[in-house]
């Protein structure tokens, strides 16, 4: 195990903390924004609860555009906005706007798909019993789609871990930055491999937690 002596463990621990910070904070904001956007997309589409053609078209276009932009390009394009919001363009906090802007549309689309898969017969039965649209949303749609929504959160969390690694390569910190700056750039492959192992471990933990919750919630 002498090869592990090539690793600065204080830097490694700091990188892990930065990766977790970027992942958790951006995940929380992306869940909130993505759920709201996805719900609006679902209820404003044709033959839904609140059909609004133009709202749906504009919001759907925005989601598609943001999802189409590669993360690394979005990170660069948002640098002026990041500078305005955060006050700097380097560091873990500076990566948050790009991470949120990239993940929110992704989760919004997953939320819309999850809500669309809810049995229409259940919705029609709720309407027949006199339920309001708000009651249908809160008592039928969201509870019925909960397993798919949780599964989407896990998938988005895994994607965010990958995004943080890319952001780290251009100065955002975290395991990606450590793997590149102290590993690849200094020809210290041990740092690169160990950093990668920690990224994989974080992904496995997120997926494991997601699978466990989905299994508990899915009554099928």
Residue frames relative to the residue before (quaternion, step in Angstrom):
aa qw qx qy qz dx dy dz
X 1.0000 0.0000 0.0000 0.0000 0.00 0.00 0.00
X 0.3369 0.7749 -0.4834 0.2289 3.59 1.24 0.28
X 0.5747 0.6105 -0.3805 0.3901 3.60 1.15 -0.54
X 0.5926 0.5828 -0.3641 0.4203 3.59 1.19 -0.48
X 0.5507 0.6127 -0.3965 0.4052 3.57 1.23 -0.31
X 0.5767 0.5904 -0.3676 0.4287 3.58 1.27 -0.26
X 0.6428 0.5300 -0.3068 0.4602 3.56 1.31 -0.23
X 0.3106 -0.6958 0.6170 0.1968 3.54 -1.05 0.86
X 0.2658 -0.8316 0.4662 0.1427 3.57 -0.08 1.29
X 0.5856 0.5538 -0.3851 0.4495 3.59 1.14 -0.45
X 0.6483 0.4900 -0.3076 0.4949 3.58 1.06 -0.76
X 0.6283 0.5420 -0.3303 0.4499 3.58 1.05 -0.78
X 0.6676 0.4950 -0.2988 0.4691 3.59 0.93 -0.91
X 0.6334 0.5196 -0.3244 0.4730 3.57 1.05 -0.79
X 0.6518 0.5188 -0.3112 0.4573 3.58 0.98 -0.84
X 0.6364 0.5158 -0.3255 0.4722 3.58 1.02 -0.80
X 0.6490 0.5183 -0.3118 0.4615 3.58 0.96 -0.87
X 0.6607 0.5030 -0.3066 0.4652 3.59 0.97 -0.84
X 0.6417 0.5155 -0.3209 0.4685 3.58 1.01 -0.79
X 0.6643 0.4903 -0.2987 0.4786 3.59 0.94 -0.87
X 0.6228 0.5429 -0.3322 0.4550 3.59 1.03 -0.81
X 0.6875 0.4748 -0.2854 0.4695 3.59 0.81 -1.01
X 0.6735 0.5099 -0.2987 0.4440 3.57 0.92 -0.90
X 0.7142 0.4675 -0.2699 0.4456 3.59 0.76 -1.04
X 0.6835 0.4830 -0.3032 0.4557 3.61 0.81 -0.95
X 0.6895 0.4613 -0.2898 0.4773 3.60 0.84 -0.93
X 0.6111 0.5518 -0.3494 0.4471 3.60 1.09 -0.65
X 0.6598 0.5160 -0.3097 0.4501 3.59 0.90 -0.90
X 0.6875 0.4641 -0.2825 0.4818 3.59 0.88 -0.94
X 0.6600 0.5185 -0.3092 0.4471 3.58 1.00 -0.80
X 0.6018 0.5435 -0.3534 0.4664 3.58 1.10 -0.67
X 0.6804 0.4957 -0.2888 0.4559 3.55 0.85 -1.00
X 0.7155 0.4405 -0.2606 0.4755 3.58 0.74 -1.04
X 0.6686 0.5184 -0.3042 0.4379 3.57 0.90 -0.92
X 0.6480 0.5189 -0.3171 0.4585 3.57 0.99 -0.82
X 0.6549 0.5047 -0.3077 0.4709 3.59 0.96 -0.89
X 0.6822 0.4818 -0.2896 0.4676 3.59 0.85 -0.97
X 0.6620 0.5127 -0.3039 0.4544 3.58 0.93 -0.89
X 0.6478 0.5148 -0.3091 0.4688 3.56 1.03 -0.81
X 0.6480 0.5061 -0.3157 0.4736 3.57 0.98 -0.83
X 0.6280 0.5332 -0.3301 0.4609 3.57 0.99 -0.81
X 0.6801 0.5016 -0.2933 0.4470 3.56 0.92 -0.92
X 0.7545 0.4197 -0.2387 0.4445 3.59 0.73 -1.02
X 0.6972 0.4596 -0.2867 0.4696 3.62 1.18 -0.38
X 0.5142 0.6366 -0.4394 0.3705 3.60 1.21 -0.07
X 0.7087 -0.4722 0.3176 0.4171 3.55 -1.28 0.36
X 0.8467 0.1287 -0.1405 0.4968 3.57 -1.06 0.91
X 0.5095 0.6209 -0.4455 0.3954 3.61 1.13 0.54
X 0.7899 -0.3536 0.2213 0.4495 3.58 -1.25 -0.29
X 0.7921 0.0730 -0.0179 0.6058 3.60 1.01 -0.85
X 0.1049 -0.8378 0.5308 0.0729 3.65 0.44 1.09
X 0.1272 0.7608 -0.6232 0.1293 3.56 -0.70 1.13
X 0.3186 -0.8182 0.4458 0.1741 3.54 0.08 1.34
X 0.7320 0.4471 -0.2589 0.4441 3.58 0.73 -1.02
X 0.6129 0.5285 -0.3485 0.4728 3.58 1.03 -0.72
X 0.6603 0.5075 -0.3036 0.4629 3.57 0.93 -0.91
X 0.6721 0.5137 -0.3050 0.4374 3.60 0.86 -0.95
X 0.6804 0.4882 -0.2913 0.4626 3.59 0.90 -0.94
X 0.6905 0.4752 -0.2807 0.4675 3.57 0.86 -0.98
X 0.6396 0.5253 -0.3181 0.4625 3.57 1.00 -0.82
X 0.6406 0.5225 -0.3165 0.4652 3.59 1.03 -0.80
X 0.6483 0.5219 -0.3103 0.4594 3.58 0.97 -0.90
X 0.6512 0.5130 -0.3081 0.4667 3.57 0.96 -0.89
X 0.6729 0.5018 -0.2983 0.4543 3.58 0.90 -0.90
X 0.6454 0.5190 -0.3226 0.4584 3.58 0.99 -0.81
X 0.6888 0.4790 -0.2884 0.4615 3.58 0.83 -0.97
X 0.6564 0.5035 -0.3141 0.4658 3.58 1.03 -0.72
X 0.6658 0.5263 -0.3016 0.4344 3.58 1.14 -0.61
X 0.6265 0.5463 -0.3426 0.4378 3.60 1.18 -0.49
X 0.4420 -0.6828 0.5067 0.2860 3.63 -0.72 0.98
X 0.6046 -0.6206 0.3579 0.3481 3.56 -0.95 0.89
X 0.6636 0.5221 -0.3245 0.4263 3.58 0.86 -0.90
X 0.6473 0.4946 -0.3119 0.4890 3.60 1.11 -0.70
X 0.6298 0.5299 -0.3271 0.4644 3.58 1.03 -0.81
X 0.6171 0.5577 -0.3289 0.4472 3.56 1.05 -0.82
X 0.6848 0.4716 -0.2757 0.4824 3.56 0.96 -0.89
X 0.6661 0.5192 -0.3044 0.4405 3.59 0.92 -0.90
X 0.7189 0.4495 -0.2459 0.4698 3.57 1.07 -0.72
X 0.3621 0.7648 -0.4777 0.2363 3.60 1.22 0.07
X 0.6529 0.4938 -0.3413 0.4620 3.67 0.90 -0.73
X 0.6466 0.5039 -0.3110 0.4809 3.58 1.03 -0.80
X 0.6349 0.5317 -0.3158 0.4630 3.56 1.01 -0.86
X 0.6402 0.5255 -0.3107 0.4663 3.56 0.98 -0.90
X 0.6656 0.5045 -0.2918 0.4663 3.58 1.02 -0.85
X 0.7303 0.4469 -0.2386 0.4583 3.58 0.90 -0.94
X 0.8016 0.3145 -0.1213 0.4937 3.54 0.84 -1.06
X 0.4504 -0.7015 0.4409 0.3325 3.56 1.15 -0.61
X 0.7767 0.1357 -0.0994 0.6071 3.56 1.33 0.02
X 0.3730 -0.7377 0.5206 0.2135 3.55 -1.26 0.37
X 0.6772 0.4267 -0.2919 0.5236 3.59 1.30 0.09
X 0.6644 0.4995 -0.3740 0.4113 3.55 -1.18 0.55
X 0.6918 -0.5071 0.3318 0.3927 3.53 -1.29 0.41
X 0.6576 0.5183 -0.3171 0.4453 3.58 0.94 -0.85
X 0.6462 0.5399 -0.3177 0.4358 3.58 1.06 -0.75
X 0.6358 0.5373 -0.3323 0.4434 3.60 1.17 -0.44
X 0.5187 0.6986 -0.3962 0.2930 3.60 1.18 -0.48
X 0.6554 0.5112 -0.3532 0.4294 3.68 0.77 -0.83
X 0.6807 0.4764 -0.2948 0.4719 3.59 0.89 -0.89
X 0.6336 0.5303 -0.3311 0.4558 3.59 0.99 -0.80
X 0.6796 0.4867 -0.2857 0.4686 3.59 0.91 -0.92
X 0.6681 0.5013 -0.2979 0.4621 3.59 0.95 -0.90
X 0.6732 0.4833 -0.2944 0.4759 3.58 1.11 -0.59
X 0.7373 0.4432 -0.2355 0.4522 3.58 0.90 -0.93
X 0.6066 0.6004 -0.3609 0.3758 3.61 1.00 -0.75
X 0.6831 0.4584 -0.3097 0.4769 3.66 0.82 -0.84
X 0.5989 0.5662 -0.3447 0.4493 3.55 1.11 -0.73
X 0.7109 0.4311 -0.2626 0.4898 3.58 0.86 -0.95
X 0.5830 0.5790 -0.3737 0.4305 3.59 1.10 -0.65
X 0.6650 0.4906 -0.3022 0.4753 3.56 0.95 -0.87
X 0.6504 0.5091 -0.3203 0.4639 3.59 0.97 -0.77
X 0.6272 0.5289 -0.3281 0.4682 3.58 1.07 -0.76
X 0.6460 0.5199 -0.3195 0.4585 3.56 0.94 -0.89
X 0.6545 0.5043 -0.3090 0.4711 3.59 0.95 -0.87
X 0.6540 0.5195 -0.3124 0.4525 3.58 0.95 -0.90
X 0.6748 0.4834 -0.2921 0.4750 3.60 0.97 -0.85
X 0.6261 0.5468 -0.3318 0.4460 3.58 1.06 -0.73
X 0.6769 0.5114 -0.2873 0.4446 3.57 1.10 -0.68
X 0.4694 0.6505 -0.4579 0.3832 3.60 1.27 -0.06
X 0.5592 -0.6359 0.4202 0.3262 3.57 -0.89 0.97
X 0.4133 -0.7297 0.4935 0.2305 3.57 -0.67 1.14
X 0.5750 0.5928 -0.3760 0.4202 3.56 1.17 -0.51
X 0.6276 0.5324 -0.3271 0.4644 3.57 1.08 -0.73
X 0.6473 0.5098 -0.3125 0.4726 3.57 1.02 -0.81
X 0.6664 0.4981 -0.3039 0.4641 3.58 0.91 -0.91
X 0.6343 0.5221 -0.3322 0.4633 3.60 1.02 -0.75
X 0.6386 0.5211 -0.3230 0.4652 3.59 1.02 -0.76
X 0.6343 0.5170 -0.3226 0.4757 3.57 1.01 -0.80
X 0.6551 0.5297 -0.3079 0.4421 3.58 0.97 -0.91
X 0.6910 0.4576 -0.2704 0.4899 3.58 1.15 -0.64
X 0.6107 -0.6120 0.3251 0.3833 3.56 1.28 0.21
X 0.3725 0.7335 -0.4941 0.2810 3.60 1.17 0.32
X 0.4353 -0.6749 0.5288 0.2744 3.57 -1.06 0.76
X 0.6694 -0.4905 0.3625 0.4241 3.56 -1.26 0.28
X 0.6413 0.5227 -0.3268 0.4569 3.60 1.00 -0.80
X 0.6460 0.5079 -0.3140 0.4755 3.58 1.03 -0.78
X 0.6240 0.5309 -0.3371 0.4638 3.57 1.04 -0.76
X 0.6521 0.5157 -0.3123 0.4597 3.58 0.99 -0.85
X 0.7774 0.3916 -0.1890 0.4546 3.57 0.73 -1.10
X 0.7708 0.3706 -0.1895 0.4824 3.60 1.04 -0.72
X 0.7583 0.3351 -0.1916 0.5253 3.58 1.19 -0.42
X 0.7468 0.4403 -0.2495 0.4316 3.57 0.48 -1.21
X 0.7367 0.4357 -0.2511 0.4521 3.58 0.61 -1.13
X 0.6688 0.4775 -0.3294 0.4650 3.67 0.85 -0.78
X 0.6722 0.5037 -0.3044 0.4492 3.60 0.95 -0.86
X 0.7296 0.4214 -0.2293 0.4873 3.57 1.06 -0.76
X 0.3718 0.7877 -0.4469 0.2037 3.59 1.28 -0.12
X 0.6603 0.4955 -0.3464 0.4456 3.68 0.77 -0.81
X 0.6737 0.4827 -0.2959 0.4750 3.59 0.94 -0.88
X 0.6314 0.5304 -0.3327 0.4576 3.59 1.05 -0.71
X 0.6584 0.4935 -0.3026 0.4811 3.58 0.98 -0.84
X 0.6295 0.5266 -0.3273 0.4684 3.57 1.01 -0.80
X 0.6393 0.5271 -0.3098 0.4663 3.56 1.08 -0.76
X 0.6185 0.5390 -0.3375 0.4615 3.57 1.08 -0.73
X 0.6516 0.5115 -0.3154 0.4630 3.58 0.95 -0.87
X 0.6577 0.5061 -0.3043 0.4676 3.56 0.96 -0.89
X 0.6570 0.4985 -0.3080 0.4744 3.57 0.99 -0.83
X 0.6253 0.5440 -0.3357 0.4476 3.60 1.01 -0.77
X 0.6448 0.5126 -0.3096 0.4751 3.56 1.03 -0.84
X 0.6423 0.5145 -0.3188 0.4702 3.58 1.00 -0.82
X 0.6519 0.5285 -0.3157 0.4427 3.58 0.98 -0.83
X 0.5962 0.5481 -0.3676 0.4572 3.59 1.05 -0.66
X 0.6554 0.4993 -0.2997 0.4809 3.58 1.02 -0.84
X 0.6416 0.5207 -0.3219 0.4622 3.58 1.01 -0.79
X 0.6434 0.5213 -0.3372 0.4479 3.60 0.96 -0.79
X 0.6184 0.5365 -0.3439 0.4598 3.57 1.10 -0.67
X 0.6539 0.4953 -0.3071 0.4824 3.58 1.02 -0.80
X 0.6436 0.5138 -0.3189 0.4692 3.57 0.99 -0.84
X 0.6253 0.5604 -0.3290 0.4321 3.57 1.05 -0.77
X 0.6207 0.5727 -0.3378 0.4155 3.57 1.11 -0.69
X 0.7608 0.2867 -0.1987 0.5472 3.61 1.20 -0.35
X 0.7954 -0.4120 0.1535 0.4172 3.53 1.00 0.88
X 0.4892 0.6809 -0.4346 0.3289 3.60 1.19 0.25
X 0.5090 -0.6338 0.4332 0.3893 3.58 1.22 -0.23
X 0.5831 0.6005 -0.4229 0.3473 3.53 -1.28 -0.20
X 0.7620 -0.3965 0.2704 0.4348 3.52 -1.34 -0.09
X 0.6032 0.5607 -0.3553 0.4422 3.58 1.12 -0.61
X 0.6546 0.5034 -0.2935 0.4817 3.54 1.00 -0.88
X 0.6574 0.5107 -0.3078 0.4607 3.58 0.94 -0.89
X 0.6613 0.5190 -0.3058 0.4469 3.58 0.91 -0.94
X 0.7179 0.4338 -0.2570 0.4800 3.57 0.99 -0.80
X 0.7458 0.4390 -0.2427 0.4383 3.59 0.68 -1.11
X 0.7938 0.2951 -0.1464 0.5112 3.57 0.84 -0.99
X 0.6873 0.4507 -0.2785 0.4969 3.56 1.28 -0.23
X 0.7941 0.3247 -0.1687 0.4853 3.55 0.19 -1.31
X 0.7077 0.4809 -0.2824 0.4338 3.60 0.75 -1.05
X 0.7475 0.3524 -0.2031 0.5251 3.61 1.13 -0.60
X 0.4580 -0.7193 0.4167 0.3149 3.54 1.32 0.32
X 0.4599 0.6299 -0.4739 0.4088 3.55 1.06 0.85
X 0.1672 -0.8484 0.4963 0.0762 3.55 0.23 1.30
X 0.5324 0.6205 -0.4118 0.4025 3.60 1.18 -0.41
X 0.6514 0.5054 -0.3077 0.4750 3.58 0.95 -0.90
X 0.6476 0.5236 -0.3144 0.4557 3.58 0.96 -0.86
X 0.7018 0.4738 -0.2742 0.4559 3.58 0.85 -0.98
X 0.6662 0.4897 -0.3103 0.4692 3.59 0.94 -0.84
X 0.6184 0.5327 -0.3365 0.4696 3.60 1.04 -0.75
X 0.6465 0.5165 -0.3062 0.4705 3.55 1.00 -0.86
X 0.6290 0.5371 -0.3291 0.4556 3.59 1.01 -0.80
X 0.6620 0.4922 -0.3088 0.4734 3.59 0.97 -0.80
X 0.6083 0.5336 -0.3500 0.4721 3.60 1.07 -0.70
X 0.6597 0.5021 -0.3014 0.4710 3.58 0.92 -0.92
X 0.6380 0.5327 -0.3222 0.4532 3.58 1.01 -0.82
X 0.6426 0.5137 -0.3170 0.4719 3.59 0.96 -0.85
X 0.6391 0.5237 -0.3163 0.4661 3.58 0.99 -0.86
X 0.6579 0.5112 -0.3081 0.4592 3.59 0.91 -0.89
X 0.6448 0.5196 -0.3214 0.4593 3.58 0.99 -0.82
X 0.6551 0.5069 -0.3102 0.4665 3.58 0.91 -0.91
X 0.6771 0.4877 -0.2946 0.4658 3.58 0.89 -0.94
X 0.6490 0.5288 -0.3154 0.4468 3.57 0.99 -0.81
X 0.6525 0.4985 -0.3079 0.4806 3.56 0.97 -0.87
X 0.6538 0.5203 -0.3104 0.4533 3.58 0.94 -0.90
X 0.6697 0.4994 -0.3003 0.4604 3.59 0.87 -0.93
X 0.6431 0.5306 -0.3213 0.4490 3.58 0.99 -0.84
X 0.6805 0.4839 -0.2934 0.4655 3.59 0.86 -0.94
X 0.6475 0.5188 -0.3216 0.4563 3.57 0.94 -0.89
X 0.6434 0.5239 -0.3178 0.4588 3.60 0.97 -0.85
X 0.6647 0.4974 -0.3022 0.4684 3.60 1.04 -0.73
X 0.7228 0.4564 -0.2457 0.4570 3.57 1.04 -0.80
X 0.6615 0.5165 -0.3056 0.4496 3.57 1.08 -0.74
X 0.1726 -0.8256 0.5345 0.0527 3.56 -0.45 1.24
X 0.4578 0.6980 -0.4521 0.3145 3.59 1.25 0.06
